[in-house]
Amino acid sequence: MRTALKTLLSAAALFLLAPAPAQQPAALSLEEAIAATLADNPAVRAAEYEERAAVQERRATIGLRMPQINVVGAYAYLGKDIGFDFNEMKTPVKGFAGQILGSGLVPPQMIPQIQQLLDPMLNADWFLKIQDRSLGTVGGQVTLPIWLGGKINAASRAAKIQERTAVAQGDQTRNALVSELVERYFGLSLALQVVDVRQQVVDGVRKHLEDAIALEENGMIAKSERLYVEFKMAEAERELANARLQAQTISSALQNTLNRSGETLPLTSMFIVDRIEELSYYQDLAAKYNPLLNQVALKHDLAQEGVKLQRSNFMPQVVAMGGGSFYNYQVTGIVPRWAVGVGVNFKIFDGLNREYKYSAAKQTVRRVGELQNKVEKDISVLIEQLYNQLLNYRNQMTSIDASLTFAEEYLRMKNAAFLEGMASSSDLIDAELNLAGVRAERLQAAFNYDKLLAQLLEAAGISEEYASYARRDNARAIHFDKK
């Protein structure tokens, strides 16, 4: 009973201390990986924010045609009151009054009374205040542009061009991400299959080593033959370890593109399409849909709007304006409470500033035009280069498949000869490594084809169609062997 209890407790302890099972890798098809990348990648979200910002900037130009309404308030303390000073006239007035009182025209008994009435007036401060030195006001102002020489139209069209440019930049980002994903997705597929190839080499060399040890014990081969196989065994194990490290590195890169933390395994195999469209088909698509070409064309349109904007500086500007006060503190009633009017501004001379800027804008149009021509030629040449390289790797597959068939048969023959003592261990190992090399070359050619296809479609501006190429009837899946 005690023994059974001890066994039960030991089993429970082992269960509690056992590590939790590792998270299983998620297998994604190529279409699922593309969808996840375009939905979750930070670069895509950044491009979306850029597009939204451009939309808001374009909407902001609508306000240029609207009236501008401001509420303003001000308080001022002046150096002195505003008014008319008549103190200089008091002396002549006093003299004139004295002359009248002394002329005898006024009865003497009335002079004291009149003098008593005139003294306060003549001794007072003869300053007529119109506005107190302390004043404040709160009011509103309205301005409405009537004609600004075309500035508003140019700004509105430029904002629309910037919005379309942001969309083209977003398309370029998404196309580049598809190419990046294809390179890392199939790069991981390549790396994992290279691991399989290297593992197969290790297994094969291990079997050859076992055979070599048995043959050496029977005196059929020399010790050097067995040592050579051991040397190749260590070399094969080292290459297998390097292949696994390479697969881990590419797996991390793929997780970064997918913006996922868990390990992902490619479900779609590398492929070769036996026949694609003609070169002119992709060049024509690039002329319409290549985001970089679209951006350069939009920059040319934007430069032309810049010329129109500089031209508007030579035109008069007409603005309607009005305003009124809501509250006044010690403001004289002489000042009107509201006013409306029209203002005109026409610049005659500004030191040739407008002329030079207008000339610079026209030079910008010419510069962007030349740049547009160069980019069009560069894209056309790039597509031709990618297309020819694509065909080259497709054509290589035929000869590589033939080499693979020969290498498999050659290894079979050498293995049979080695067991009969008619072939050396070096011949057998060389045949094994030759087969592994041909298989790796075949996988590398398929990977290069798929990567170039992604770059070709990116240059043509149709990266979203990449997954459909893998589903074509004439698309062949490529694995580390023909099976």
Secondary structure by P-SEA (a helix, b strand, c coil): caaaaaaaaaaaaaaaacccccccbbbbcaaaaaaaaacccaaaaaaaaaaaaaaaaaaaaccccbbbbbbbbbccccccccccccccaaaaaaaaaaaaaacccccccaaaaaaaaaccccccccccccccccccccbbbbbbbccccaaaaaaaaaaaaaaaaaaaaaaaaaaaaaaaaaaaaaaaaaaaaaaaaaaaaaaaaaaaaaaaaaaaaaccccaaaaaaaaaaaaaaaaaaaaaaaaaaaaaaaaaaaaccccbbbbccccccccccccaaaaaaaaacccaaaaaaaaaaaaaaaaaaaaaaccbbbbbbbcccccccccccccccccccbbbbbbbccccaaaaaaaaaaaaaaaaaaaaaaaaaaaaaaaaaaaaaaaaaaaaaaaaaaaaaaaaaaaaaaaaaaaaaccccaaaaaaaaaaaaaaaaaaaaaaaaaaaaaaaaaaaaccccaaaaaaacccbbbbccccc
